Amino acid sequence: MRALLITVALAVAIPAAAMAQDVPFVKGTLEFAPTGGASIPFGDFNSVAEPGFGVGGTGSFYLMPNLALGASIVWNSYGADANPDNTTISIWEFTGHAKYLFMPGPVTPYAKGAVGIFMTKVSVDDPTFGNISDSSSDLGMGGGVGIQARIPKSMFGVFGETMGNVAFTQGSSTTYYSVRLGLNIYKPTS
């Protein structure tokens, strides 16, 4: 799966790099992006949750051509292995991040680290007791890699990234892997 994603990303990125004439990631650029993709539980969380999806938005500000700081809000939704028809699990991510571009330019791989609050909610629609839910807000973090490409001579680009995430929930930590795609919108501030 990972090899397929990398192959597709390179197939899109290499032609874009050949056509690109401008360097988009300059100091002071703002970057906004709607994002979505798969959210896959692992570790102890995998024993209670099924793979799900995540949607959200992210924004970054380039301090330098290869370094951006920003924030993200993402909602992840899962079904439950034990009772998939009546149980839902969701995790909201409210994180700040740093993104390091390895080769600033129209097409570049990057590394990303994030830290913030992860709000987890479990709801069970029980026929006898009605709707029962429990929620918690916990510190969490994530890290991963991605690739982004700017469409030449435009204010748009695309990206794909993979992140490993951990929410430090009571008892056992909640861990999941996310694969996200998105559309970048760039706005120079100067």
Protein Blocks (a to p, Z undefined) as FASTA:
>chain_A
ZZmmmmmmmmmmmmmmmmpmbdfbdghiacddddddddddehjllmmpccdddddddddd
dfbfkbccdddddddddddfklmmlgccddddddddddddfbgcfbdcdddddddddddd
dddddfklopadddddddddddddddddddehiabdcdddddddddddehiacddddddd
dddddddfZZ
